[in-house]
Amino acid sequence: MSSPILTARGLVKRYGRVTAMENCDFDLYPGEILAVIGDNGAGKSTLIKSLSGAVRPDNGEIRLDGNVVSFSSPIHAREHGIETVYQTLAMSPALSIADNMFMGRELRKAGVLGKIFRQLDKKKMQAIAREKLSELGLMTIQNIGQAVETLSGGQRQGVAVARAAAFGTNVVILDEPTAALGVKESRKVLELIQTVKSRGIPVILISHNMPHVFEVADRIHVHRLGRRLCVIDPAECSMSDAVALMTGAMEPPKVGATQ
Amino acid sequence: MTETSGAVDTNLRKQETVAEFSKDHENALTRLANFLQATPAAIPLIVLLAATSIFGLLIGDRFFSPFALTLILQQVAIVGIVAVAQSLVVLTAGIDLSVGAIAVLSSVIMGKFTFDLGVPPELAVLSGLLCGLFFGTVNGLLVAFVKLPPFIVTLGMWQIVLAANFLYSGSVVIRSQVIAEQAPILQFFGDTVDLGDAVFTYGVIFLLLLVAVMTYVLSQTAWGRHVYAVGDDPEAAELSGVNVRATLVSVYALAGLICAFAGWALIGRLGSVSPQAGQLANIESITAVVIGGISLFGGRGSVAGTLFGALIVGVFTLGLRLLGADVQWTYLLIGGLIIFAVTVDQSIRKASL
């Protein structure tokens, strides 16, 4: 395998007397879908927040493409091409699809209108938004100007993933993307994750849903008691083994537990 | 959401394309909600036109004349300007109770600096504007950084600024004649442009320009989109990369500055500098904002709606007075309109969620 694009070594995070991460390691390779699973309270969200810039680890180092990085905020991580789709989706319901996709990184018109009058280039933003959505097979949008709150849950998730894929040049992190969705909508989102992968962008998928994880993941990072317990290959491992590992009912296998 | 996905389920052809955005599974209610969402000023505009027509029919030429209609504009100019400031704050899901007090203190500073300190009137006006900017900024810092509820911050600021106003001015009025002789610039917004029988004060023109400029800024610039996003869902805005705190501070600061302009325009309207004026401007501005269709929950509405809201109040006030009705009828009807407007807002929000 080639060298990892995103790595973490020895991450530690304490909240008062609670240790959320204890000497935690992490590796993400180019072009893969890495699922992160773990019991509630295992500290996987702290790990993910460290990678997406929402939490600053007390100790340890994170490397992106071999270079040590330290993110002060999600915006900072985003500038490094790491995009996160939060469980809440982080969208403004009353604003349009295009507005939401470009929130915080709007494009201004060229020339005097943009420089002095600060006018936004709405046409260009709508065109790019439409293009990004169709690249991911989310198209036949007739009205890119419609408010996000008029969309269904799956559609909103689609827009959020499209936003991340459009700007996430290095990594896209998806936090429980199917948790709030019905069966059909989940299916569509899983296909979407595969599409993002096929475009060469590695994906970190945090999920509780074992069938979903086993369907799309190339490797599975099992998180337990604040650290990486092992990494398993979904082709060689059963779902019940994965659950046993993350609940501590089974010891990690010696083979395949490296990396 | 339920309506849309329910429609998808029953549509076999569309079954496999869930993340599709087509219009044919929108029912009439959703479409109406979309329209009102896109053009929130529509209802207040309809109410304004209806009210103007009805009073025009009942009263005739005394009401439906260029003079009377522009008189309404003059009467709502001050509240209208303050209401634009209020609109910005309400769009961020806040409220500003200190708007009127800031306007009055700014006007007192313009007057007192000119006549007591002997400052050149231009500089006194600038000082008054800076006063508004200062108190607005303090409001913004307290809301954004100390994380106090806007209601409490501005309730306190209202008392502080009002008390400062009375302490500094000693409740003494600076008379119109003195101002006209020595510092006419203070009355600038009271000067008029006449087009036949129609009379426009510079205060009215300023209000219309302000609404036009703020409409542009709110819809066509990144800052404007951020104001809506912050009011809609501050956490989502923050995660999307909006500097929520900077946006909030700039909104309150700009609101303070606009209020100072309202204070300047107030001198033009009254002729004099009066520390007792503008006492109800905060409530009247909130009334205009609510009737104008801006949601008190933030993120929805437009300043054009606010202008219509202010004009509706003006039309009712003048219309009922010309009909010879007791002034209490105005308050009664305006009260009903406020409740109606909020009911409409709630139903739009429900239909679209």
Interface residues (C-beta under 8 A of the other chain):
Chain A: P74 I75 R78 T84 Y86 T88 L89 A90 M91 S92 P93 A94 L95 I97 D99 N100 M103 G104 R105 E106 R108 F117 R118 Q119 L120 K122 L138 M139 T140 I141 Q142 N143 G145 Q146 A147 E149 T150 L151 S152 G153 G154 Q155 Q157 G158 G182 K184 E185 R187 K188 V189 L192
Chain B: M1 T4 S5 V8 Q15 E16 T17 V18 A19 E20 F21 S22 K23 E26 T30 A33 N34 Q37 A38 Y216 Q220 T221 A222 W223 R225 H226 Y228 A229 D232 D233 E235 A236 A237 L239 S240 G241 V242 G299 R300 S352 L353
